[in-house]
Amino acid sequence: MSAANRHFRGAKKESLQGYSHIPCRLPLEYYGVDTFALCEMNSYVLITQPVYEDIHPNLITIPLQADFSMPYGLVYAKEPTNAADKFIQAVKAIISENQSSSSI
């Protein structure tokens, strides 16, 4: 199970307390336009990130106020360009620096 699915399980549990009659499926590993079209055609509710708020003209995004977070990561080619590699190394340095300072 991915980290995203683990986080969504927590969101599902918290968000649906008292609404056990509402069926809920775990999120997909990939959200494509077809995922959002399926939600629109079947009146499904989708917990998603704000980045998708304008992806479908017939869907509305309402911010979910809950005490959980969603992990993100970088996706890049196995052989990144020099510019992409420079950015990746900078991100790794920031992460390493943050991990070092949080353990103090």
Number of C-alpha atoms within 10 A of each C-alpha: 6 8 11 16 15 14 14 20 16 14 18 15 13 13 13 13 8 9 9 9 7 7 7 14 9 13 15 10 10 6 11 11 10 10 12 20 17 11 14 17 9 9 10 12 13 16 15 16 11 11 8 14 14 11 14 14 10 11 16 13 17 10 11 12 7 10 8 11 11 13 8 8 5 6 7 11 8 6 8 11 11 9 8 13 14 12 12 16 11 12 13 12 12 12 12 12 11 11 11 10 9 8 6 5
